Amino acid sequence: MTGGIIMLVAVVASIMVHEAGHYFAARAVGIKATEFFFGFGPKIWSTKRGETEFGVKAIPLGGYVRIAGMDPFEEVDPEDRGRTYRDKKFWQKSLVVMAGVILHFFMAYVLLFGVIVGYGLENPDKPLTTVAFVQTTLDDGSPAPAALAGLKPGDTIVAVDGTPVDSWDALSAAIAAHPGDSVELTVERDGQMITIEATLAAAPDTGKGYLGISPAYQRDPVPVFTAAGLAGRTVGGLTLETFKAIGNLVKPSSLARLAGAFVGNTDVPDEIRPVSPVGIVRLGEGLDLRSLLGLIAMVNVVLGVFNGLPLFPLDGGHFVVALWERITHREVDMRKMMPVAAAVMALVIFLFSVALLLDIVNPITLGG
């Protein structure tokens, strides 16, 4: 199974876990749930289990659970009185609307904890001769020697011109000694030994030989309790960075730059570029399992932060409405919230459309 397929499955699974959170939370506090669907638009398939219809719809851009009484304009059947969202206490409403967000952060934490325990952490003092990153171009725009020679992340260089190199220092010294020369690299790739010819550049600052690669590092084991703390701090850091990214994304200048994509200006800086499911799947291509798990965790943090924003009709917006009613003891006039909901959804549709367009015409890659 390729990384792209794994990411596609992971995105769908994350969406459905989010919706399952709403569904099971509603059931737990005695609220009726009438529908549980993946996708939107025309119905493709469904089945009825108890009082809930489960199924799949034609447009696979999310999912939803229809909870009785959550739509402020829904006519509630008299026999469902006491079993609707609007009939429940504040803590029950909060649990139902925030369950999906909580599960996103929980999934991210579990994934990162598993990665740290299972793979350990890189030791910055122990570089290997395994390639972690291949530079594509030099400062002058010409192809970097490593990229031109066909080196790939994951390759392990074991010899230079037939001389074994068993450390990064030995490899660096062998490369530095041959500026402008053609060297023969013996490389282990996918368990097989291959030979690659590379013509080295000369580093502009030192004049020494330059290949254009960065090393992977030895990974040291991490105790379970240390890993638990590290996973939590990583989720916290990703959450903060996501808030910053969203804030940068919705600046008027950023939105104007993104709007230019519709008239052909698709060279959008990475720091303000939204990513669609198409882009997420593409990012998964070629990644190893450890990197895929980290990417899935990051996607879940982004989904958690986005859905938790205090903007109606997002989950966080529903929570704010419930909190306001709890504090003021007054019911919010939902008709006044409709313009807010329309503006939020218009922004979401705009960002999704731009992201999809960019991911089709100007595919995103890791590292820019």
N, C-alpha and C positions, 0 to 999 in steps of 0.2 A: 504493500500500500504506500503510495507516494505521500510526501509531506503535504501537498496540496489537498489530497483527498482527506487526510487526517484532519487538516484544518477545517475543511468543509463540514465533516462530521462533528467536529468539536464545536463549531459555531451553532449548528442546528441543535446539538445537545444542550449547549449553554442556554439557548433561547427556551427550549422546552423545560429545562430545570427551573428557569425563572418562572415560567407559567405554572409549573407544578407547585412551586412555592405558594403562589396565590391560591391555587386550587385546594391544596391540602390545609393551608391556613384557614381558608373559608370554611371548609368542612369541619375543622377542629373547633371552631367557635360557633358552629351551628348555622352558617349562612348557606343558602342554596346557590349552587353553581349549575347553570343550565347548559353551558357550552365550553368545550376545551378543544381549540383548533390550532394546528400549525398552518401558518400562511393566512392570506386574505383573499378576497374576491370570490369567484365562483367555487362552489363546493365540488371536490373531486370524489371524496369518499367519506363516509361517516358511519358510526354505529352508536346505538343508545345503550348505556349501562346505567341502570337505575334512572335517576332524573337528569343525568348529564349526557349530552351528545358529544362524542369524541370524533375528531376527523381531521382531514387534510384539505386545504384550499389551494387554488391554482397559483397564487403569487407568493413565493416562498421568502417573504421579507420580514418574517417575525412570527408571532403567535399571540393568542389571547385566550383569556378565560372570561366568560360572561357571568358576572356575579349579580345576583338578584338585588335590585335597589341601588346599584352603584351609578347607573345612569340616572341623573337627577330628573329626567323627563319621562322615565319609564313608568308605565301604569302597573302597579303591583297588584297581583291577584290577592284578594282578601284572605285566601287560605294560606298565603305565604307570610302573613303578618307575624313579626317576631323572628323571621328567618331571612331578613334582608340586611344589606350593608347599613342602610340608614337607620335601622332599628337597634344597632349594636352600640356598645360602649366605646369610648375613645381608644382604650388599649386594644380592643378587639379589631377595630378599624385599622389601627396602626399596624398590628401584626399582619393583617391581610394585605395592605398596600405595600408594606416594606419587606415582605417575605422574599420576594424575588431579588431585591437588592442585596439583602443579607446573604442569600445563597450565592450570589456572584462573588462576594468577598470571601465567603467560606471556601468556595471552590478554588479561588486564587490562592488562598492560604495553604490549603491542602496540597495543591500542585507544587507550590514553591517549597514547602516543607519536604515533600517527597524528592524533589530535585536535589535539594541540599543534602539530605540524608543519603540518597542513592548515589549521587555523583561527587559529593564533596565540594570543596571550594578551591579555586585557582590559587596557587601560591606564587605571588609576584616575584619571589626570589629564585624560582625554579623554572626558567623558560626551557622549552623543548625544541627539538628540530622539526616538530610537526607544524605545518602552516595553519594559522588561524585566519589570516586575512591576506588577500592578494590585492596590491595596489593596481588600479587600472591605468592611470596616466601619471606622468611626471609633471613637475611644475610648469614645464614649457608646453604641455599638452600632448606630447608624444607618448606612445604606449610604454608602460613600465615593462622592464625586462621580464619579470615573472609572468605578467599577463600575456605578453607576446609569446613566451615560451610554452604557455599552457599549463602552468602550475595551478593547482586548485586547493581551496581550504580542505584540510584533512590529509593532504599529502605529507609524508615524512621523508625528509632529505637525509639519506644515510651516507652519502659520499659525494665529494667534489673532485672531479678529474681522477676518480679512482681511489682517492684518499679518504678513508672513513672519517666521519664526523659524528661524535657521540654526545655533543653538547651544543647549545646555542652559541657559546663563546667560540668553540672550534669552527662552527659553520660561519659565523660572522667574520672571523679572521681569514678563513679561506676565500670568502667573497671579497673582502676588502683588498686582498692582495692582487686582484685582477681587474682593475678599472679598464673598461673598454674591450676586454678580452671575451672570447667565447669559451664557456666552460661546460663541462659535461656533468650533469647532476644525476646521481642515482637516487631514484625516488621509490618509496613503497606506497602503492596506491591500491586500496581494496585487497590487501593481502598479496599483491603481486609486485615484483620489482620491474621498473621501467627506466629507461634512460631518456633524459630531456636535455636538449642543447639550449643554452641561454647565453645571449650576448649582454654582458653587464654594462650598466651605465657608470658614469663617474659622479659621485656625490658632489654637488656644487660647493658645499662648504669645506669638505676635506679632500676631495679628489680621489677618495678611495672607491673601490668597487661597490656597486649598489644593485641589488636584485629587486627590491620592492615587495617584501613580505613582512608579516608580523608573526611572532611565535604563539603557539598555544602554551599553556603553563601546566605544570604538574598539579593534579587535583588531590588535595589532602582530605582525609575523612573528618567529619564534623560530628561531635557528640549530639545525641538526640535533643537534649534540653537547650544546647546552644543553637541548634538548627531551628527549634521552635521560636526562639527569640528573633533570630535572623529573618525567618519567614515573615513574622509579624512586622518587623521594621521595613522589610522590602515591600510588603503590601502598603504600608503607610507611605513610603516614599513614592511608590507608583501612584497612589491616590493623590498626593500633593501635586505631582507632575501632571496628572490628568486634569486637575482643576486649573492649573496654570495654562495648559494647552487649550482647554475650552475657552478660557478667558481671552487668550490671544486670538483664537479662531473667530470669535464673535465681535471683535473690534470692527467699527465701520470700515476702516482701511483694509482689513483682511477680507471682509465680505465683498467689498468692491473689487479686490484683486481676484477673488474666487469667481465672481460674476463674469469676469473677463474670459473665463474658460469657455463660455457659451459662444464667444465670437472668435475663438481660435487661440486665445492666449493661455495655453495649457502649461507653460513653464512656471508652475507655482512652487514657491519655496516649501521645503519639507515641514518647516515649523508651523505653517498654517494650512497644511494639506490634510483634508479629511480622507478617510480610507473606507471604502465600501467592502461588503463581503467578498467581492471579486478580488480586491486588493489583498485582503487578509489571506485568502486561499493562495494567491500567488506568492505571498511572503513565505508561506509554508514550504514551497517547493525547494528541495535541496537541503533542508535543515535536518540535522540529526534529532533523535528522540528528545534529548535533553533540551535542545533549543526550541523544539516544538512545544514541549510542556511549558517552558517559560513564556513562549508567545501566547499560548492558550490562557495562561494565568493573567498576562497583561490584558488580553482581550476582555476577560471577565472583570478586571478592575475598571476598565473603561466603561463597560456596560453597566456596572454597578454605580459608578459615579454619575453617568449620564441619566440613568433612570431615577437616581436619587435627587436630582436637581429640583429645587423647590419651585417648579414651574408647572402649572396645571396645563394639560392633563397627564403629565408624567407622574410616576409613582410618588416622587417627593412632593409634587404639587397636591396630590390627594391627601398626603400626610399633613401638609401645612393647613389645608382646609379643615381637616378634622381637628387639628390642634387649635386653630382659631375658634372653632365652635366650642371646644372644651374650655378655652379660657374665657370667652365672652358669654357663653351659655346662650348664644344666638345662632340660628341656622343661616348659613351663607346663602345669599340669593344667587343661585348658579347661573341664572340668565346673565348676570353681570360678569361672570367668569368666561362666557363664551368668546368674547373678543380676545381675551388672553389665550385661550385654548387655540383659537384660529391662528393667532400670531406665532405661537410656539410651533404648531404643526407646520405652518408655512416655512418657518426657519428650518425645521427638521427635513422637510421635503427638499428644500433648496440645497442644504448641505449634502443630503444623500444623492441628489441628482448630480451635483458637482463631483462628488467622490466617485460615483459610477462612471461618469464621463472621463475623468482623469485616469481611472484605473484601466479604462479600455484604450484610450488614445496615447497615454503617457504612463506606461506601467511603472509601479513603484518597486523599488528594490531596497533590501536592507542596507543600511549605511549610505542611503541617498541614491 
